[in-house]
Amino acid sequence: MGITQTMQEKSYPMPEFIFKTSPYDHQREAFDASRDKENYALLMDMGTGKTKVCIDTIGNNHERRTLDLAIIIAPKGVIANWIGEISTHLPDRIDREVVLWKPSLTKAKRKELTDLSQPSGKLKFLLMNIEAFSTKKGVDVAEYFVNKFKTCMVVDESTTIKNRRAKRTKSVCDVGRGAVMRRILTGSPVTKSPMDLYSQMDFLSPEILGFRSYYAFQGRHAVVQRRSMGAHSFNQILGFQRLDELTEKLQNFSYRVRKEECLDLPEKVYVRRSVELTKEQSDAYTQMKHLALARLESGELATTQNVLTQIMRLQQICLGHLTDDDGETHPIKSNRLGELLTVADEIQGKAIIWATWTQDIRAIAEALRDRFSVQAVATLHGETPDSDRQQIVETFQDRQSELRFIVGHPKTGGYGLTLTAANTVIYFSNSYDLELRLQSEDRAHRIGQKNNVTYIDLISPKTIDEKIVDALRNKIRIADTVLGEDAREWLK
């Protein structure tokens, strides 16, 4: 459906708010359009800077004394990024307190929450993952702060509340009623059907769409037929109607921009998505790290091969598997594939997904086919027949084709191919070979690409993942670097 608000030539007054980081033209337009609104949807593609717009809005309203607190709600892979974004974009003149919610309320965490609850004149941020709203403890804490302070409540990646029956959706909507401002942030509010919109809009305000119930909304904008199955009957949605009317309603309280409309964005936009280690991964990672350090302490020669082997094994653990000395691979419970599917739901258009282990490529492809369709996914790795590769590329490059995702290994698909139909590239894992990273980035970013390209790295914080990505983005050859500095620093 065409839920869009195209960027138009408009005249906006210069804001009195002094930005810390200069906004792009579309960010300034979104800020001016939304800063005074009680309820607003920033429907901006990933990589276009909707987080900055939201932080500027919060800062502006705090300086105008209309806000004391912002509760930010986001998926686990996104919420920690807000700490860095707040530091980057919130003006230094605004004193702030930032607390990241943790489900285990340790003594230190309780003190942080207690301190946050005290009036201070500072702008307060409480960062909560969406899963917290499936628990009584999380809901109680959020409700306490909303009732105590003038609060802006933000749901980042708001499709996490599209399921109106989910406990967390009901809790977010209920708590949000007490906030003085509400925001939703997403690149794609509709992932499967226009019915996805209802609960996201209900969080902002029941008045926005003009319906007091989901069934009234469904009756207006869906074509339904009553069906029976045994003793049960249900409404089956056959199609949709009056979508132009729905689009017109959305334009009154939302700002929509696609990446290809942002001509002032840099050619390459880099995004990180955090993936929390499971307990099994954390235990294995700690054991492997200590083993590697113990070997170095014993006086073993720290050759490139030795150190890079340990790095590879630590990285494997972050991905959810580990190959032992006998060549046998053992699975480890992991959140990474789930986070990838969340990202896939959020992005628009075609995407390339790079992974460095064939078993990961197979698992990713299977999960994407289950989520989208068999026709939506193709793989490029060492076992892909040469006769199939060119056909896969040609089909992918056809922007009208159903093939939406290529899942590949950088050694196979990262050289020579033109894949400019994609303007999103996801790194499920990274090789520590700089040339492979640069070549694989350039499959989408080359002659024929008319849009900016967003590169998304899935990273487990405080692990070897961070060091690898930092080195590759800074165009550092990891092997040379490890040889040139204390190997212990890399393994730590």
PADOVO-610001 format. One line per field, with one value per residue (C-alpha): x, y, z; residue in three letters; residue number from 1. Coordinates in nm, 3 decimals, decimal comma. Layout:
% residues N
east = (X_...);
north = (Y_...);
up = (Z_...);
lumro = (ALA_...);
tormi = (NUM_...);
This chain:
% residues 492
east = (0,000_0,120_0,149_0,384_0,429_0,664_0,913_0,760_0,891_0,769_0,871_0,942_1,040_1,394_1,377_1,506_1,654_2,032_2,135_2,450_2,484_2,358_2,049_2,018_1,743_1,490_1,572_1,514_1,185_1,077_1,181_0,988_0,680_0,671_0,834_0,513_0,287_0,157_0,140_0,355_0,491_0,838_0,805_1,163_1,372_1,656_1,966_1,781_1,828_1,490_1,661_1,832_1,503_1,344_1,634_1,627_1,251_1,294_1,574_1,374_1,069_1,279_1,429_1,074_0,989_0,723_0,917_1,113_1,157_1,175_1,099_1,253_1,118_1,297_1,402_1,704_1,925_1,840_1,794_2,163_2,240_2,035_2,304_2,553_2,294_2,193_2,558_2,613_2,307_2,176_2,338_2,602_2,427_2,142_2,226_2,096_2,057_2,041_1,942_1,927_1,663_1,776_1,529_1,747_1,708_2,043_2,127_2,319_2,033_1,778_1,994_2,008_1,628_1,588_1,823_1,637_1,309_1,432_1,352_1,676_1,600_1,799_1,652_1,594_1,604_1,482_1,576_1,368_1,360_1,016_1,027_1,010_0,645_0,560_0,649_0,468_0,796_0,875_0,522_0,511_0,840_0,736_0,395_0,554_0,779_0,506_0,281_0,558_0,708_0,603_0,699_0,759_0,709_0,886_0,844_1,137_1,082_0,713_0,616_0,706_0,359_0,168_0,013_-0,287_-0,339_0,014_0,052_0,336_0,127_-0,157_0,086_0,266_-0,064_-0,201_0,112_0,138_-0,198_-0,030_0,247_0,223_0,393_0,409_0,623_0,658_0,965_0,982_1,086_0,794_0,481_0,315_0,509_0,232_-0,098_-0,250_-0,408_-0,060_-0,122_-0,403_-0,220_0,070_-0,175_-0,376_-0,061_-0,035_-0,405_-0,734_-0,862_-0,608_-0,772_-1,119_-1,207_-1,275_-1,212_-1,001_-1,311_-1,446_-1,108_-1,106_-1,461_-1,368_-1,038_-1,050_-1,268_-1,367_-1,567_-1,710_-1,574_-1,645_-1,417_-1,598_-1,758_-1,547_-1,608_-1,377_-1,334_-1,096_-0,940_-0,966_-0,834_-0,822_-1,019_-1,023_-0,645_-0,629_-0,850_-0,615_-0,312_-0,472_-0,533_-0,173_-0,035_-0,186_0,037_0,331_0,643_0,744_1,073_1,242_1,616_1,620_1,455_1,738_1,979_2,196_2,278_2,632_2,674_2,737_2,547_2,669_2,436_2,506_2,254_2,342_2,288_2,299_2,488_2,289_2,414_2,548_2,741_2,869_3,002_3,168_3,314_3,467_3,617_3,765_3,909_4,077_4,214_4,363_4,517_4,653_4,827_4,987_5,097_5,260_5,504_5,352_5,463_5,186_5,194_4,927_4,780_4,753_4,593_4,358_4,245_4,146_3,969_3,782_3,670_3,554_3,361_3,205_3,074_2,911_2,734_2,604_2,840_3,195_3,422_3,651_4,004_3,861_3,664_3,325_3,086_2,872_2,561_2,522_2,193_2,202_1,987_2,155_1,921_1,620_1,775_1,842_1,474_1,376_1,600_1,460_1,108_1,211_1,386_1,234_1,333_1,609_1,903_2,230_2,321_2,684_2,788_3,126_3,011_2,812_2,598_2,490_2,404_2,180_2,010_1,953_1,807_1,572_1,452_1,393_1,199_0,978_0,923_0,871_0,857_1,072_1,095_1,220_1,558_1,862_2,207_2,556_2,832_3,089_2,829_2,617_2,662_2,835_2,547_2,304_2,501_2,446_2,076_2,049_2,220_2,003_1,684_1,794_1,877_1,526_1,354_1,014_1,120_1,014_1,377_1,440_1,731_2,065_2,243_2,606_2,965_3,193_3,448_3,185_2,957_3,184_3,392_3,298_2,919_2,690_2,406_2,289_1,922_1,998_2,053_2,079_2,371_2,363_2,669_2,551_2,921_3,244_3,557_3,869_4,002_3,987_3,982_3,673_3,491_3,574_3,486_3,160_3,055_3,109_2,871_2,587_2,785_2,910_2,815_2,443_2,352_2,123_2,056_2,252_2,353_2,299_2,539_2,411_2,653_2,513_2,741_2,753_2,870_3,195_3,315_3,561_3,277_3,332_3,707_3,669_3,408_3,595_3,911_3,737_3,547_3,872_4,029_4,280_4,426_4,358_4,639_4,897_4,752_4,757_5,121_5,202_5,052_5,007_4,788_4,636_4,469_4,289_4,176_4,055);
north = (0,000_0,352_0,492_0,775_1,142_1,260_1,529_1,854_2,202_2,377_2,683_2,611_2,871_2,839_2,653_2,819_2,485_2,478_2,136_1,959_1,775_1,949_1,777_1,676_1,855_1,574_1,551_1,925_1,893_1,601_1,789_2,103_1,903_1,696_1,879_2,035_1,735_1,526_1,214_1,148_0,870_0,897_0,654_0,688_0,420_0,262_0,477_0,806_0,924_0,900_0,845_1,185_1,355_1,198_1,294_1,653_1,666_1,539_1,787_2,075_1,997_1,956_2,302_2,435_2,263_2,042_1,717_1,575_1,215_0,999_0,627_0,461_0,115_-0,091_-0,448_-0,588_-0,542_-0,171_-0,038_-0,023_0,186_0,469_0,533_0,628_0,816_1,029_1,113_1,200_1,413_1,561_1,903_1,904_2,198_1,964_1,771_1,418_1,093_0,773_0,437_0,111_-0,129_-0,476_-0,751_-0,855_-0,572_-0,587_-0,353_-0,127_-0,121_-0,041_0,251_0,378_0,366_0,529_0,812_0,853_0,887_1,191_1,541_1,692_1,928_1,697_1,532_1,170_0,870_0,523_0,273_-0,045_-0,343_-0,435_-0,771_-0,585_-0,507_-0,876_-0,875_-0,720_-0,582_-0,395_-0,258_-0,143_0,048_0,218_0,309_0,456_0,688_0,791_0,889_1,077_1,283_1,464_1,183_1,125_0,756_0,630_0,292_0,236_-0,029_-0,009_-0,320_-0,496_-0,388_-0,469_-0,779_-0,634_-0,956_-0,968_-0,887_-0,646_-0,454_-0,409_-0,305_-0,049_0,104_0,115_0,274_0,514_0,669_0,853_1,009_1,370_1,282_0,961_0,865_0,560_0,506_0,257_0,233_0,008_0,017_-0,241_-0,568_-0,804_-0,618_-0,272_-0,427_-0,407_-0,035_-0,056_-0,120_0,110_0,392_0,295_0,348_0,702_0,776_0,591_0,910_0,915_0,662_0,741_0,387_0,269_-0,096_-0,310_-0,466_-0,126_-0,051_-0,390_-0,342_-0,011_-0,107_-0,485_-0,710_-0,998_-1,314_-1,518_-1,872_-2,176_-2,460_-2,721_-2,549_-2,237_-1,938_-1,653_-1,358_-1,426_-1,120_-1,145_-0,802_-0,435_-0,123_0,256_0,266_0,617_0,728_0,556_0,719_1,062_1,008_0,902_1,212_1,431_1,291_1,123_1,200_0,951_0,948_0,679_0,646_0,723_1,060_1,171_1,312_1,467_1,140_1,002_0,735_0,470_0,455_0,216_0,076_-0,160_-0,405_-0,555_-0,927_-1,033_-1,353_-1,636_-1,786_-2,084_-1,855_-1,638_-1,940_-2,086_-1,747_-1,693_-2,041_-2,002_-1,658_-1,782_-2,082_-1,860_-1,623_-1,914_-2,043_-1,704_-1,680_-2,022_-1,880_-2,029_-1,840_-1,590_-1,636_-1,485_-1,831_-1,908_-1,576_-1,564_-1,920_-1,812_-1,506_-1,729_-1,961_-1,671_-1,535_-1,876_-1,882_-1,541_-1,693_-1,996_-2,282_-2,400_-2,633_-2,839_-2,965_-3,279_-3,076_-3,148_-2,854_-2,813_-2,588_-2,327_-2,152_-1,806_-1,495_-1,391_-1,552_-1,407_-1,059_-1,100_-1,181_-0,871_-0,659_-0,827_-0,731_-0,368_-0,301_-0,218_-0,365_-0,608_-0,697_-0,890_-1,092_-1,200_-1,484_-1,656_-2,009_-2,226_-2,372_-2,018_-1,943_-2,250_-2,166_-1,802_-1,903_-2,155_-1,902_-1,632_-1,874_-1,965_-1,596_-1,466_-1,724_-1,979_-1,749_-1,459_-1,617_-1,744_-1,849_-1,790_-1,998_-2,259_-2,528_-2,315_-2,454_-2,215_-2,261_-2,119_-1,817_-1,588_-1,668_-1,580_-1,246_-1,162_-1,249_-1,043_-0,746_-0,755_-0,516_-0,669_-1,023_-1,195_-1,264_-1,025_-1,172_-1,309_-1,493_-1,546_-1,604_-1,308_-1,535_-1,658_-1,360_-1,081_-1,050_-0,933_-0,947_-0,649_-0,655_-0,293_-0,387_-0,395_-0,083_-0,277_-0,506_-0,711_-0,874_-1,172_-1,230_-1,077_-1,229_-1,078_-1,036_-0,664_-0,728_-0,950_-0,679_-0,406_-0,621_-0,745_-0,388_-0,288_-0,546_-0,304_0,021_0,048_0,194_0,138_0,208_0,510_0,509_0,531_0,194_0,097_-0,157_-0,333_-0,527_-0,774_-0,744_-0,907_-0,625_-0,658_-0,946_-0,999_-0,892_-0,529_-0,538_-0,705_-0,458_-0,155_-0,270_-0,346_-0,018_0,166_-0,035_-0,204_-0,540_-0,750_-1,001_-0,722_-0,542_-0,848_-0,909_-0,545_-0,522_-0,735_-1,030_-1,029_-0,697_-0,847_-1,155_-0,944);
up = (0,000_-0,069_0,281_0,197_0,254_-0,014_0,066_-0,054_-0,100_0,215_0,405_0,772_1,032_1,162_1,492_1,806_1,913_1,863_1,736_1,850_1,518_1,207_1,066_0,703_0,512_0,559_0,932_0,974_0,790_1,010_1,325_1,231_1,137_1,455_1,744_1,880_1,818_2,106_1,889_1,585_1,367_1,214_0,924_0,801_0,632_0,823_0,790_0,737_1,097_1,269_1,606_1,582_1,497_1,804_2,035_1,906_1,968_2,323_2,391_2,246_2,457_2,770_2,718_2,677_3,010_2,859_2,920_3,213_3,103_2,792_2,806_2,501_2,411_2,147_2,062_2,245_1,941_1,918_2,271_2,371_2,058_2,206_2,468_2,198_1,993_2,293_2,360_1,992_1,925_2,254_2,309_2,582_2,748_2,847_3,162_3,141_3,332_3,127_3,276_3,083_3,214_3,317_3,412_3,707_3,955_4,128_4,413_4,175_3,923_4,196_4,303_3,943_3,920_4,261_4,162_3,833_4,021_4,215_4,081_3,951_3,665_3,436_3,129_3,224_2,991_3,079_2,806_2,810_2,575_2,444_2,624_2,958_2,883_2,892_3,263_3,558_3,694_3,374_3,334_3,698_3,665_3,339_3,480_3,794_3,593_3,347_3,636_3,818_3,533_3,217_2,985_2,617_2,543_2,229_2,060_1,826_1,557_1,639_1,443_1,769_1,889_1,570_1,729_1,912_2,110_2,253_2,621_2,555_2,300_2,548_2,822_2,604_2,495_2,850_2,999_2,707_2,788_3,078_2,867_2,751_2,420_2,219_1,922_1,704_1,486_1,201_0,839_0,751_0,970_0,744_0,720_0,611_0,586_0,651_0,960_1,117_1,160_1,411_1,739_1,646_1,588_1,896_2,104_1,971_2,025_1,972_1,808_1,525_1,294_1,422_1,537_1,890_1,810_1,579_1,429_1,326_1,164_0,993_0,870_0,707_0,545_0,491_0,279_0,506_0,470_0,754_0,751_0,964_1,063_1,268_1,565_1,521_1,294_1,204_0,968_0,679_0,519_0,140_0,050_0,145_0,061_0,101_0,140_-0,004_0,285_0,531_0,369_0,401_0,773_0,828_0,658_0,928_1,202_1,031_0,833_0,567_0,381_0,176_0,155_-0,216_-0,145_0,086_-0,164_0,106_0,284_0,255_-0,010_0,255_0,584_0,855_1,123_1,412_1,557_1,892_1,951_2,315_2,389_2,543_2,870_2,677_2,443_2,726_2,917_2,606_2,510_2,855_2,853_2,504_2,582_2,899_2,713_2,443_2,697_2,897_2,586_2,528_2,892_2,864_2,614_2,298_1,989_1,904_1,529_1,308_1,252_1,623_1,713_1,415_1,489_1,839_1,697_1,453_1,734_1,950_1,653_1,590_1,945_1,887_1,584_1,770_1,689_1,753_1,557_1,781_1,711_1,551_1,298_1,456_1,481_1,793_1,798_2,073_2,147_1,987_1,931_1,605_1,353_1,532_1,519_1,148_1,087_1,284_1,060_0,748_0,861_0,901_0,572_0,236_-0,098_-0,183_0,039_0,036_0,345_0,388_0,619_0,651_0,736_0,494_0,773_0,865_0,502_0,489_0,820_0,716_0,379_0,540_0,798_0,535_0,313_0,607_0,690_0,334_0,053_-0,127_-0,430_-0,215_-0,132_-0,322_-0,200_-0,340_-0,185_-0,280_-0,342_-0,574_-0,929_-1,167_-1,411_-1,152_-1,039_-1,336_-1,342_-0,972_-1,035_-1,335_-1,146_-0,846_-1,066_-1,212_-0,973_-1,055_-0,961_-0,640_-0,547_-0,259_-0,060_-0,170_0,111_0,022_0,123_0,046_-0,124_-0,369_-0,418_-0,304_-0,619_-0,967_-0,933_-0,977_-0,724_-0,740_-0,705_-0,330_-0,124_0,203_0,288_0,608_0,761_0,965_1,026_0,903_0,764_0,914_0,559_0,472_0,099_0,133_0,329_0,079_-0,220_-0,068_0,019_-0,342_-0,489_-0,416_-0,418_-0,775_-1,113_-1,161_-0,798_-0,786_-0,410_-0,087_0,055_0,419_0,573_0,884_1,105_1,359_1,660_2,004_2,234_2,428_2,212_1,930_1,695_1,791_1,733_1,394_1,268_1,402_1,228_0,899_0,892_0,959_0,674_0,900_0,804_1,111_1,062_1,031_1,331_1,555_1,465_1,535_1,884_2,192_2,090_2,438_2,365_2,065_2,254_2,545);
lumro = (MET_GLY_ILE_THR_GLN_THR_MET_GLN_GLU_LYS_SER_TYR_PRO_MET_PRO_GLU_PHE_ILE_PHE_LYS_THR_SER_PRO_TYR_ASP_HIS_GLN_ARG_GLU_ALA_PHE_ASP_ALA_SER_ARG_ASP_LYS_GLU_ASN_TYR_ALA_LEU_LEU_MET_ASP_MET_GLY_THR_GLY_LYS_THR_LYS_VAL_CYS_ILE_ASP_THR_ILE_GLY_ASN_ASN_HIS_GLU_ARG_ARG_THR_LEU_ASP_LEU_ALA_ILE_ILE_ILE_ALA_PRO_LYS_GLY_VAL_ILE_ALA_ASN_TRP_ILE_GLY_GLU_ILE_SER_THR_HIS_LEU_PRO_ASP_ARG_ILE_ASP_ARG_GLU_VAL_VAL_LEU_TRP_LYS_PRO_SER_LEU_THR_LYS_ALA_LYS_ARG_LYS_GLU_LEU_THR_ASP_LEU_SER_GLN_PRO_SER_GLY_LYS_LEU_LYS_PHE_LEU_LEU_MET_ASN_ILE_GLU_ALA_PHE_SER_THR_LYS_LYS_GLY_VAL_ASP_VAL_ALA_GLU_TYR_PHE_VAL_ASN_LYS_PHE_LYS_THR_CYS_MET_VAL_VAL_ASP_GLU_SER_THR_THR_ILE_LYS_ASN_ARG_ARG_ALA_LYS_ARG_THR_LYS_SER_VAL_CYS_ASP_VAL_GLY_ARG_GLY_ALA_VAL_MET_ARG_ARG_ILE_LEU_THR_GLY_SER_PRO_VAL_THR_LYS_SER_PRO_MET_ASP_LEU_TYR_SER_GLN_MET_ASP_PHE_LEU_SER_PRO_GLU_ILE_LEU_GLY_PHE_ARG_SER_TYR_TYR_ALA_PHE_GLN_GLY_ARG_HIS_ALA_VAL_VAL_GLN_ARG_ARG_SER_MET_GLY_ALA_HIS_SER_PHE_ASN_GLN_ILE_LEU_GLY_PHE_GLN_ARG_LEU_ASP_GLU_LEU_THR_GLU_LYS_LEU_GLN_ASN_PHE_SER_TYR_ARG_VAL_ARG_LYS_GLU_GLU_CYS_LEU_ASP_LEU_PRO_GLU_LYS_VAL_TYR_VAL_ARG_ARG_SER_VAL_GLU_LEU_THR_LYS_GLU_GLN_SER_ASP_ALA_TYR_THR_GLN_MET_LYS_HIS_LEU_ALA_LEU_ALA_ARG_LEU_GLU_SER_GLY_GLU_LEU_ALA_THR_THR_GLN_ASN_VAL_LEU_THR_GLN_ILE_MET_ARG_LEU_GLN_GLN_ILE_CYS_LEU_GLY_HIS_LEU_THR_ASP_ASP_ASP_GLY_GLU_THR_HIS_PRO_ILE_LYS_SER_ASN_ARG_LEU_GLY_GLU_LEU_LEU_THR_VAL_ALA_ASP_GLU_ILE_GLN_GLY_LYS_ALA_ILE_ILE_TRP_ALA_THR_TRP_THR_GLN_ASP_ILE_ARG_ALA_ILE_ALA_GLU_ALA_LEU_ARG_ASP_ARG_PHE_SER_VAL_GLN_ALA_VAL_ALA_THR_LEU_HIS_GLY_GLU_THR_PRO_ASP_SER_ASP_ARG_GLN_GLN_ILE_VAL_GLU_THR_PHE_GLN_ASP_ARG_GLN_SER_GLU_LEU_ARG_PHE_ILE_VAL_GLY_HIS_PRO_LYS_THR_GLY_GLY_TYR_GLY_LEU_THR_LEU_THR_ALA_ALA_ASN_THR_VAL_ILE_TYR_PHE_SER_ASN_SER_TYR_ASP_LEU_GLU_LEU_ARG_LEU_GLN_SER_GLU_ASP_ARG_ALA_HIS_ARG_ILE_GLY_GLN_LYS_ASN_ASN_VAL_THR_TYR_ILE_ASP_LEU_ILE_SER_PRO_LYS_THR_ILE_ASP_GLU_LYS_ILE_VAL_ASP_ALA_LEU_ARG_ASN_LYS_ILE_ARG_ILE_ALA_ASP_THR_VAL_LEU_GLY_GLU_ASP_ALA_ARG_GLU_TRP_LEU_LYS);
tormi = (1_2_3_4_5_6_7_8_9_10_11_12_13_14_15_16_17_18_19_20_21_22_23_24_25_26_27_28_29_30_31_32_33_34_35_36_37_38_39_40_41_42_43_44_45_46_47_48_49_50_51_52_53_54_55_56_57_58_59_60_61_62_63_64_65_66_67_68_69_70_71_72_73_74_75_76_77_78_79_80_81_82_83_84_85_86_87_88_89_90_91_92_93_94_95_96_97_98_99_100_101_102_103_104_105_106_107_108_109_110_111_112_113_114_115_116_117_118_119_120_121_122_123_124_125_126_127_128_129_130_131_132_133_134_135_136_137_138_139_140_141_142_143_144_145_146_147_148_149_150_151_152_153_154_155_156_157_158_159_160_161_162_163_164_165_166_167_168_169_170_171_172_173_174_175_176_177_178_179_180_181_182_183_184_185_186_187_188_189_190_191_192_193_194_195_196_197_198_199_200_201_202_203_204_205_206_207_208_209_210_211_212_213_214_215_216_217_218_219_220_221_222_223_224_225_226_227_228_229_230_231_232_233_234_235_236_237_238_239_240_241_242_243_244_245_246_247_248_249_250_251_252_253_254_255_256_257_258_259_260_261_262_263_264_265_266_267_268_269_270_271_272_273_274_275_276_277_278_279_280_281_282_283_284_285_286_287_288_289_290_291_292_293_294_295_296_297_298_299_300_301_302_303_304_305_306_307_308_309_310_311_312_313_314_315_316_317_318_319_320_321_322_323_324_325_326_327_328_329_330_331_332_333_334_335_336_337_338_339_340_341_342_343_344_345_346_347_348_349_350_351_352_353_354_355_356_357_358_359_360_361_362_363_364_365_366_367_368_369_370_371_372_373_374_375_376_377_378_379_380_381_382_383_384_385_386_387_388_389_390_391_392_393_394_395_396_397_398_399_400_401_402_403_404_405_406_407_408_409_410_411_412_413_414_415_416_417_418_419_420_421_422_423_424_425_426_427_428_429_430_431_432_433_434_435_436_437_438_439_440_441_442_443_444_445_446_447_448_449_450_451_452_453_454_455_456_457_458_459_460_461_462_463_464_465_466_467_468_469_470_471_472_473_474_475_476_477_478_479_480_481_482_483_484_485_486_487_488_489_490_491_492);
